[in-house]
């Protein structure tokens, strides 16, 4: 009896991967293209997606992590200008906690639509 429900769930997941917001990640895996991901810590990840799941956990390859820092200055000095920084990461496992803020009621409803990928 549980077979038809499992098949329906599998079909729904496949359809979601091919037509929903996760289709961007699916196309990236198939075409080996780069994606730009805005993380919750105001950092950006530019890399190639090797694998992902429906929870937005991802394995990324050749990742360039980018962020902006404002250097601290002493009292009475002018405010320093922001400095762009980056680093290279060969392989990276990214969890949904890196991408989303702590869950709220609204977040739980629409979490699969909240990822920013360009």
JOLINDA-V805340 format. One line per field, one symbol per residue. ss: DSSP state (2 for helix, 1 for strand, 0 for the rest). Layout:
# JOLINDA-V805340
ss=???
This chain:
# JOLINDA-V805340
ss=0222222222222222222000222222222001111100000111111111000001111111111111000000000001111111111111022220000022222222200010
